[in-house]
Amino acid sequence: MWRVYVIALAVIVIDQVTKWLIVTNMELGERITVIESFFYLTSHRNSGAAWGILQGQMSFFYIITIIVVGFIIYYIQKYAKESVLLGTALAFVLGGAIGNFIDRLFRKEVVDFFDIYIATYNYPIFNIADSALVVGVIIIFIYTIIDERNKKKEQVK
């Protein structure tokens, strides 16, 4: 059980350290080429959610994040013992949610910096916490598919 919280803490620490590095070493809007025409580090701030929606709605984000974190901790306590895969997924979601919550609480905006171009499409700039949330949700989706298949196999027996 404790490993789930260690993973979440690692996500939070890596997220906050990378954001601190961006804030202290780059000017807002500054861009560093990592892979030309594909991957850049761009110092960006977001006072909304994914893709910049709900700009400036900090009170909403505080309330939703506290509720979501509560549910995630409940699910960790209830289900993470049964499945390493689900526990890992929930750890990533918890770490990502708390990482962005820290930004909203102390900076009143989220620090983003990964800037990806896929052909001519500029994917919205994101950070480690966002990545952890996406990975966690994908793993939960995979876990759900596997779990449903296993339940169907058990019903057939």
C-alpha positions as CSV (number, residue, x, y, z in Angstrom):
1,M,0.0,0.0,0.0
2,W,2.7,2.5,0.9
3,R,4.4,2.1,-2.5
4,V,1.3,3.8,-4.1
5,Y,1.9,6.9,-2.0
6,V,5.7,6.7,-2.7
7,I,4.9,6.8,-6.4
8,A,2.5,9.7,-6.0
9,L,5.1,11.6,-3.9
10,A,7.7,10.9,-6.6
11,V,5.4,12.4,-9.3
12,I,4.8,15.4,-7.1
13,V,8.4,16.0,-6.4
14,I,9.5,15.6,-10.0
15,D,6.7,17.8,-11.2
16,Q,7.5,20.6,-8.7
17,V,11.2,20.5,-9.3
18,T,10.8,20.7,-13.1
19,K,8.3,23.6,-12.8
20,W,10.8,25.4,-10.4
21,L,13.6,24.9,-13.0
22,I,11.4,26.4,-15.7
23,V,10.3,29.4,-13.6
24,T,13.8,30.2,-12.3
25,N,15.7,29.6,-15.6
26,M,13.4,30.7,-18.4
27,E,11.5,33.9,-19.1
28,L,7.7,33.5,-19.7
29,G,7.3,32.7,-23.3
30,E,10.9,31.7,-23.8
31,R,11.4,28.6,-26.0
32,I,14.3,26.1,-26.1
33,T,14.5,23.7,-29.1
34,V,15.0,20.1,-28.0
35,I,14.1,18.4,-31.3
36,E,13.5,20.9,-34.2
37,S,9.9,21.0,-35.5
38,F,8.8,18.4,-32.9
39,F,9.7,19.1,-29.2
40,Y,10.4,22.4,-27.4
41,L,10.6,23.5,-23.8
42,T,8.4,26.6,-23.7
43,S,7.8,28.6,-20.5
44,H,4.0,28.9,-20.3
45,R,1.4,29.6,-17.6
46,N,-2.2,28.3,-17.6
47,S,-4.9,29.6,-15.2
48,G,-7.4,27.1,-16.5
49,A,-7.6,23.4,-17.2
50,A,-6.6,21.3,-20.2
51,W,-6.5,23.2,-23.5
52,G,-6.9,26.4,-21.5
53,I,-10.6,25.9,-20.7
54,L,-12.2,27.5,-17.6
55,Q,-9.5,30.2,-17.4
56,G,-9.4,31.9,-14.0
57,Q,-11.8,29.5,-12.2
58,M,-9.5,28.8,-9.2
59,S,-12.2,28.3,-6.7
60,F,-13.8,25.7,-8.9
61,F,-10.4,23.9,-9.3
62,Y,-9.7,24.0,-5.6
63,I,-13.1,22.3,-4.8
64,I,-12.9,19.8,-7.6
65,T,-9.3,18.8,-6.8
66,I,-10.1,18.3,-3.1
67,I,-13.1,16.1,-4.0
68,V,-11.1,14.1,-6.6
69,V,-8.1,13.6,-4.3
70,G,-10.5,12.3,-1.6
71,F,-12.0,9.8,-4.0
72,I,-8.6,8.7,-5.2
73,I,-7.4,8.1,-1.7
74,Y,-10.6,6.1,-1.0
75,Y,-10.0,4.0,-4.0
76,I,-6.4,3.5,-3.1
77,Q,-7.3,2.3,0.4
78,K,-10.1,0.0,-1.0
79,Y,-8.6,-1.4,-4.2
80,A,-4.9,-0.8,-4.5
81,K,-4.1,-3.9,-2.3
82,E,-5.8,-6.1,-4.9
83,S,-4.0,-4.9,-8.0
84,V,-0.5,-3.4,-8.5
85,L,-1.7,-2.1,-11.9
86,L,-4.7,-0.2,-10.5
87,G,-2.6,1.0,-7.5
88,T,0.1,2.4,-9.9
89,A,-2.6,4.1,-12.0
90,L,-4.2,5.7,-9.0
91,A,-0.8,6.8,-7.7
92,F,-0.1,8.6,-11.0
93,V,-3.5,10.3,-11.0
94,L,-3.1,11.3,-7.3
95,G,0.4,12.7,-7.9
96,G,-0.7,14.6,-11.0
97,A,-3.7,16.1,-9.4
98,I,-1.8,17.3,-6.3
99,G,1.1,18.6,-8.5
100,N,-1.2,20.9,-10.4
101,F,-3.1,21.7,-7.2
102,I,0.1,23.0,-5.6
103,D,0.6,25.4,-8.5
104,R,-2.9,26.7,-8.4
105,L,-2.7,27.2,-4.6
106,F,0.6,29.0,-4.5
107,R,1.1,30.5,-8.0
108,K,-2.6,31.0,-9.0
109,E,-1.7,29.3,-12.3
110,V,-0.1,26.1,-13.6
111,V,3.4,26.1,-15.0
112,D,3.5,24.2,-18.3
113,F,6.6,23.7,-20.5
114,F,6.4,20.6,-22.7
115,D,5.6,21.9,-26.2
116,I,5.0,19.2,-28.8
117,Y,4.3,19.6,-32.6
118,I,2.8,16.6,-34.5
119,A,3.1,17.5,-38.1
120,T,1.4,20.9,-38.2
121,Y,-0.6,20.4,-35.0
122,N,0.8,22.2,-31.9
123,Y,-0.4,20.1,-29.0
124,P,-1.3,22.2,-25.9
125,I,1.7,22.8,-23.7
126,F,1.7,20.5,-20.7
127,N,3.8,19.4,-17.7
128,I,4.8,16.4,-15.6
129,A,1.6,16.4,-13.6
130,D,-0.5,16.5,-16.7
131,S,1.5,13.6,-18.1
132,A,1.0,11.6,-14.9
133,L,-2.7,12.2,-15.1
134,V,-2.9,11.0,-18.7
135,V,-0.8,7.9,-18.0
136,G,-2.8,7.1,-14.9
137,V,-6.1,7.3,-16.8
138,I,-4.8,5.2,-19.6
139,I,-3.7,2.5,-17.1
140,I,-7.1,2.6,-15.4
141,F,-8.7,2.1,-18.8
142,I,-6.4,-0.9,-19.5
143,Y,-7.0,-2.3,-16.0
144,T,-10.8,-2.0,-16.6
145,I,-10.6,-3.9,-19.9
146,I,-8.5,-6.6,-18.3
147,D,-10.7,-6.8,-15.2
148,E,-13.9,-7.1,-17.3
149,R,-12.4,-9.8,-19.5
150,N,-11.4,-11.7,-16.4
151,K,-14.9,-11.4,-14.9
152,K,-16.4,-12.7,-18.1
153,K,-14.0,-15.7,-18.1
154,E,-15.0,-16.4,-14.5
155,Q,-18.7,-16.3,-15.5
156,V,-18.1,-18.8,-18.3
157,K,-16.5,-21.4,-16.0
